[in-house]
Amino acid sequence: MVLEYPSPCEDLYAFTESYGGSISEGLARVVMQQATQAAYMCCRNGVLHRDIKLENLLINKETHKVKLIDFGCGDLLKKLPYDTFAGTLEYCPPEFEETGEYNGKPATVWSLGILLFVLVCEDFPNPQELHMINENNFSKAGLSDECCQLISCCLQQKPELRIQLKEILLHEWFKDTNLEN
């Protein structure tokens, strides 16, 4: 199998580093819309990526078109819980740490929430931030209420309380066209 690495693309980690570690909320919205759509289409076609993270998303530096790459941790999507974690630990859903099991779509929502948090906040959420997120009491200077609310919808500790993967793109944050790219 040959995987493309088109020019002028770089992985999202390198891209955000060139912006000082985080990107604007408007640009994050462009990236997240595409990353979410890619994750949704994978699941819709019976594929679970299991390692959505900055390093597994390529971005064209000129057009900001995003591609999901590296399906090395991927699996067929199943209805039964997974009992082994494949992927990057920082993106591991809390239910796996608690019970040793997770379901594919809610875990994908968790990883997309972590991705959004890292894109706009420059680092992974700490325990205090995760507590505030879980209480739907998260805010961060410079971020819109809609962005903080989407983060909270994705990063609920209990998977049954997370937004559904198919509903993420319907969130108000994606409808805000006033954000700068």
Salt bridges, closest charged atoms under 4 A:
GLU4 OE2 - LYS67 NZ 2.93
ASP51 OD2 - LYS53 NZ 3.72
GLU95 OE1 - ARG162 NH2 2.53
GLU172 OE2 - LYS175 NZ 3.52
